[in-house]
Amino acid sequence: MQKDRIKVEAQLDADKNEVWEFYTNPDHITKWNFASDDWHCPWAENDLRVGGKYRARMETISGSTGFDFEGIYDEIIPGQKIVYTIADGRKVETLFDSDGDQTKVSIEFDAEQVYSREQQKEGWQAILNNFKRHAESQSQ
């Protein structure tokens, strides 16, 4: 049975090498890894290698609710592709495609069963949009 996949994308005005750094470096992850202004990412850890673990805390600024998001890396092609399995068994694939000073980031992930497909897409797109803003503000 084929899983339901959801895809989100963003076109960034930034070099692919910079985009990769901003996407994978925990010091940057904490600056963009949340879906709305009343949430934040107080910490992130990233062991960027096959078999390595990605962990990030996502919580409301008030601290009233939050969760740890984590996954294990299945495939990494530096500057191009990241594939990991979330703790609940769903797969996520992120691609980085360069066109000069522009970089397209595409994330495709297995849908989960708790939230609607649209809610999931909106949440992941909001996080990717935060990433785009952060990366473009940091880009040389």
Secondary structure, 3 states (H helix, E strand, C coil): CCCCEEEEEEEECCCHHHHHHHHHCHHHHHHHCCCCCCEECCCEEECCCCCCEEEEEEEECCCCCEEEEEEEEEEEECCCEEEEEECCCCEEEEEEEEECCEEEEEEEEECCCCCCHHHHHHHHHHHHHHHHHHHHHHCC
